Amino acid sequence: MPHRQACPTVPDHSTALSAALSALRVELELPGPFPPEVLAAAQQAVAEQTLPELDLTGIEFLTIDPATSTDLDQALFIAESAAGYRVLYAIADVPSFVVPGGPLDIETRLRGQTFYAPDGRIPLHPEVISEDAGSLLPDQLSSAFVWDFLLTDEAAVQTFTLRRARIRSRAKLSYAAAQEDLDGGNAGIILRLLREVGLKRIELERQRGGASLNIPDQEIESLPGGAYRIVAAPALPVEDWNAQISLLTGMAAAALMLEGKVGILRTMPEPDERSLVHFRRQSIALGMPWDTSVSYGEYLRTLDPAHPRQLAILHSAGTLFRGAGYTAFDGDTPAATLQSAIGAPYAHATAPLRRLVDRFVLVICEALSSGTEVPDWARAALPELPGIMASSDQLAGRMERAARDTVEAALLAHDVGHEFDAVVIAGAKPAKDDAGRSPRPASAPTGTIQIVDPPVTAKCSGALVSGQRVRVKLVRADIASATVHFELVPRPTAPGEVS
């Protein structure tokens, strides 16, 4: 199992950190508590929910999520079939709780998504829905949109349907526990088949030119007593296999909506030639040239983030994954349909408790699958959804960056003047002037480094070369301004060497 690097904050700084995180909510104008009329609407919706007639409670669904998650959007079942595999993927029936045009509908359009702040989650829906009646909790009778896939022995889609049904999940597994069971040979049949199907879907992704960045996530975890830590680790294999089922579903949703000529896609253009040329130059400079006879996605799969130069290449590849957005359509096929990192048309359809757009995609897809009319309220929302989601994504990104910077400053506040081992993930560039124009000749060039322990990414002054292992000194760690800055420690001059 991958090593997880973690470093808790120092208690002396917990008060300052708490104040800074609270100020961040105000500064970014993050959503506050739900208004009373929204809470009342949610309570009423839960009390009045009618479960679907189709009964799939005999299916032994299970969920796989982070250990502390309670907003469970997806439940999974896999079995072998005559041709290959049968995959059932149940998605929380959020639309059954939301009256179009009602208080809850209006409020969720203002929020767009759940925001995961270090000092507490800001949910898209009230907890009575997101963590209780709408969540696919184990042993709870739930309403769900159930995708039913028949796959070939190679895990390619043969047929699929989407229906609303009542289900009852049997177990809530964490990623770590699921991986431990698989590695130890103690996993049940569903997990073993998830591994089979996941690996085959990854191979299909490779064949269609899909790509992903295998950069370890830096996640903020809260600890008792108001402290926090940053944890960095590559995704576990079971996370990748589970994600392949979600990708499979999103691709099916996109295909269904494109055939029906109504819906909303998650799109991302192919990298432009300039970005590809720049990335190839970076791979050459870092000693692992990208052979363009293979796709950049296939090349990225060969890189190991534990290797400094390869980690720097992965960070450089971020320039290839730009321009993601939402494309709504009704009546005509849009000109741009591709999600280039996936290598196919794709839609967000598996996280309605946490993301607004999924609620509309599910309703549209269920209507198209059953041959009924797409509801007018779902069609009417399509033109505004791309703007809502773009604004929400931008706000979430700003919050995540600012929160991470703040927690990193708290982690390091007592270490100013200390030295650390680091890896250069972006070489130094001369600093810009105050207007962002030409470089100031007297300014020290600044690059980006990743500290080995604690797992922190920060700016650093000095003659930095991407992929190098370096020694750096912390010169600033200010919690209030969320600022962390290092300086390169000069390499000692060897005897007889001219400095």
C-alpha positions, 0 to 999 in steps of 0.5 A: 500500500502506498506510503502516506506522508502526513504532518499535523499542525502545531497546537500553538498555531491552531487558534490563528489557523482557525481564524484564518480559515474562518476569514477565508469563508467570508473573503470568498463569500462561501455559502452559509447555513441553509435558510429556514425555508430550504431546510423546511422544504428538505424535511417535507421532501424526505417525509413525502418521498415515494419510492419507485415501484421497481424493487431491486432490493435483492441485489447486493449493492455495496459502496466504496468511498473514503472512510469518513464519507456519509454522502454516498452517491454510488452503489455497485454490483458486478456479476459474471454474465454469459458474454462477460460481465453485468454491472449495476451502478446505482446513483442517489435519487436526488431529483425525488427530493427537489421540487422544480422551482422550489426553495431547494431547487433555487438554493442548490442553483446558487451553490452549484456543488458541495465545498470541502473546506478544511474546517467543515463541509459546505453541502449542496443539499441539507444534511437530511438529504445529503447524509441521510435519506438521499445517501445510499447508506448500508441497510437503508431502503433507498431510491436510486437511478440504476444503470444496468450494463452488459459488458463483453469479456473485454469490458466493452459496453454491449447494452445498457439501460437506466431505470429508477428503482428501490435498492438496499446497499449491503455494505459501506467499504473504505478504499483502504479496507477494500484494497487490503482485502484484495491484496490479502486475498480476502475480497468478496466476488464484487471486489474481485470482479471490480479489479477485473473490469477496472483493469480491462476498462483502463486498457480500453482507455489506453486504446482510445487515447485517454490520459490522466495525471498520476500526481499524488493528491495533497488532501487536508484532513482535520484532527481532534482539537482543531488541528489539521494535517496534509496527507499525500499519497498516490491513489490506491489501485481500487480507487482507479478501478472504481473510477472506471465504473464512474467513467463508464457511466458518464460515457454512457450518459453522454452517448444517450444524450447525444443520440437524443439530441438533448443534454449537457456534456463535460467537454475538454478540447485536445491540447493545442500544438503549442502546448504539445511542443512545450511539453515535449521540450520539457520531457527532453530537458528532463531526460525522458523524451516523449516519443510522439509515435505514442499518445501523450496519455500512454506516455504519462502512464509510464511515469513514476511520481516517486522519481523527481524528474518524472514528477516534474514532467507530470506537473508540466503535463498539467498544461495539456489538461486545460479548457474543461467546461460544460456544453449544453444542447437541445435539438442539435448536436454540439460542435464540440463533444469530446472530453479529451482526457477521457478520449470520448464524449462524457457527462457528469452523472454519478454525483448528484448529492455533491454536484448540481448538474448531475441531477439534470443529467440523470433525469434527462437520461432516464427519460431518454432510456425509457422513451418518455418525454424529457421534463420541461423543467430539465430542458429549461435549465440547460442554457444556465447550467454551464454558467452555474457550474463554471462559477461554482468550479472557479470558487471551489478551486480558489477555496481549495488553493487558499485553504491549502496555502493557509494550512501549509503556512500553519504546518511550517510556521514554527520552522522558519529558518530550517532547511528541508529536502525538496524536489523542483517541479517547476524551474525558476523564472525571473519575477515579473514587475508589479504590473506583470510585464517584463522581468525585473533584472534585480529580482531573484528567479522563482520556481516551485518545489515540493517538500519531501516531508511534510508534503508541501508544494511552495515557491522558492527563490534560486537557480532551480532546475526542474527535476533536481533534488535540492536543499532549501531553507524556509524564509517565510510562513505566514498564516494570515496571508497564507504565504510560504516561501523558501530559498535555495541553499547553495551547494557547497563548493568542492575543494579546488572547484571555482565557485 
